[in-house]
């Protein structure tokens, strides 16, 4: 296992605010650091791949999303995580995270492989919009991963940000959005996730649909293949 923090993580923790809070401005700073120093970030990916225990631990924290992309946790500490989301090359663009949803934590993300991400941000409205069933995630103490029905709502599009490779997207807990790759090629984003700010979050599904689908197991072999492909893509862009 890696005994001393890699250069990338040392640089990240060295920029923490004096009060130690992993707030949104700091998360954004870390995401920019990935773009400003791709060589150090690439070295970190390679160090992880060269360490069997690091691969084993990261794969155990990771999973396949039901819509076909991998959510891999490269670093996990008490108040922030660094995740790598990977959409493998496919015949057509992935659905991504297609149900409008918010998050219990703030995050900043940046595209390191592929064309970028298509995002749509929404707001609830009493007039117009599109009907959805509203669910609460994290509201059941006995099963924090369950979705509990929370009435109905109409959603209207607030804005449609496109985030291209090299750009940074920052997201607060009150933002409701969908996310999907722009094209069908290999796409990867680095997500810098802060601490939980709210006990629950919201997920919207169109009537008759549900987002309550099981995640898939991500093996160590999957992890090596995906992170290796991303590392190769990052290296080719330097």
Secondary structure by P-SEA (a helix, b strand, c coil): ccccccaaaaaaaaaccccccccaaaaaaaaaaaaacaaaaaaaaaaaaacaaaaaaaaaabbbcccbbbbbbccccccbbbbbbbbcccccccccccccccccccbbbbbccccbbbbbbbbbbccccbbbbbbbcccccccccbbbbcccbbbbbcbbbbbcccbbbbbcccccbbbbbccccbbbbbbbcccccccbbbbbbccccccbbbbbbbcaaaaaaaaaaaaaaaaaac
